[in-house]
Amino acid sequence: MIKWNGKQYHCPVEVAMNQLSGKWKSLMLWHLNDGTKRYKELERIVPGVSQKMLTQQLKELEKDGLISRTVYPEIPPRVEYSLTELGKSAFPILKLMHSWAVEELGLSDSEK
């Protein structure tokens, strides 16, 4: 058994899947690799995600140490999200998934 982040796992792949699973987490990480984003930017570039789910997934990614959340003391408050070093280290996995899907779907360069 592997104990990580207060949970028990049977396999390291299970840990990775827990961190990256969910319909929206991987997309958010993919887009955050391009740079820091505000909540509304993420809402716009991840089409179909509800506000509730976006908030929930961002909280989970932050709790798991994949993203950082910075709140600026302004009125109205400005909140920005960015990848942590751990989050950046997951990007090669997402890149491999992207390449695999492009190949499997037979996409052209303009469709990537």
Legacy VTK file of the C-alpha trace (Angstrom):
# vtk DataFile Version 3.0
C-alpha trace
ASCII
DATASET POLYDATA
POINTS 112 float
0.000 0.000 0.000
1.056 3.543 -0.736
-0.023 6.353 1.552
0.008 9.763 -0.097
-1.781 12.975 0.771
-3.738 11.228 3.521
-5.122 8.496 1.235
-4.244 4.854 0.618
-3.361 3.658 -2.888
-2.456 0.269 -4.341
-0.324 1.497 -7.236
1.539 4.676 -8.280
-0.660 4.873 -11.398
-3.653 5.167 -9.088
-2.026 8.205 -7.450
-1.392 9.830 -10.845
-4.914 9.114 -12.070
-6.385 10.602 -8.901
-4.413 13.800 -9.466
-5.170 14.182 -13.166
-8.566 12.521 -13.503
-11.798 14.308 -14.060
-13.141 15.769 -17.237
-11.793 19.245 -16.563
-8.564 18.949 -14.555
-6.384 17.924 -17.478
-7.802 20.700 -19.648
-7.163 23.290 -16.954
-3.591 22.072 -16.498
-3.084 22.071 -20.273
-4.175 25.716 -20.553
-2.313 26.835 -17.429
0.885 25.579 -19.017
0.554 28.589 -21.356
0.730 30.897 -18.328
-1.188 32.317 -15.403
-4.943 32.621 -15.895
-7.784 34.284 -14.064
-10.975 32.416 -13.175
-13.023 33.938 -16.032
-10.273 33.129 -18.537
-10.362 29.488 -17.473
-14.149 29.487 -17.621
-13.960 30.802 -21.196
-11.246 28.458 -22.500
-12.712 25.312 -20.915
-16.062 25.253 -22.716
-18.931 23.433 -21.079
-17.617 23.544 -17.511
-20.069 24.865 -14.942
-18.977 27.453 -12.396
-19.516 24.930 -9.614
-17.369 22.281 -11.300
-14.662 24.775 -12.268
-14.431 25.990 -8.679
-14.400 22.426 -7.314
-11.719 21.213 -9.736
-9.530 24.277 -9.091
-9.767 23.663 -5.336
-8.765 20.023 -5.805
-5.828 20.933 -8.052
-4.691 23.493 -5.482
-5.092 21.047 -2.584
-3.068 18.455 -4.482
-0.294 20.991 -5.103
-0.610 21.110 -8.902
-1.659 24.762 -9.091
-1.258 27.831 -6.949
-3.938 30.416 -6.305
-2.938 34.026 -5.761
-5.459 36.535 -4.401
-4.639 40.209 -4.870
-6.086 42.610 -2.269
-7.997 44.778 -4.725
-11.607 45.742 -5.117
-12.962 43.667 -6.733
-10.489 40.956 -5.691
-8.306 39.564 -8.467
-7.523 35.849 -8.319
-4.970 34.168 -10.547
-4.098 30.517 -11.033
-0.769 29.134 -12.188
1.038 25.819 -12.328
3.336 24.856 -9.483
6.536 22.925 -10.141
4.554 19.735 -9.497
1.934 20.864 -12.004
4.619 21.647 -14.571
6.093 18.188 -14.047
2.736 16.660 -15.087
2.707 18.499 -18.429
4.770 15.865 -20.315
2.036 13.342 -19.467
-0.589 15.667 -20.952
1.621 16.260 -24.002
1.867 12.508 -24.560
-1.917 12.192 -24.253
-2.295 15.026 -26.783
0.113 13.394 -29.242
-1.558 10.019 -28.853
-5.015 11.498 -29.500
-3.790 13.499 -32.528
-2.308 10.328 -33.992
-5.349 8.168 -33.236
-7.756 10.746 -34.667
-5.576 11.342 -37.721
-5.730 15.112 -37.256
-3.991 17.478 -39.632
-1.681 20.247 -38.399
-4.494 22.811 -38.644
-6.771 20.670 -36.426
-4.263 20.184 -33.618
LINES 1 113
112 0 1 2 3 4 5 6 7 8 9 10 11 12 13 14 15 16 17 18 19 20 21 22 23 24 25 26 27 28 29 30 31 32 33 34 35 36 37 38 39 40 41 42 43 44 45 46 47 48 49 50 51 52 53 54 55 56 57 58 59 60 61 62 63 64 65 66 67 68 69 70 71 72 73 74 75 76 77 78 79 80 81 82 83 84 85 86 87 88 89 90 91 92 93 94 95 96 97 98 99 100 101 102 103 104 105 106 107 108 109 110 111
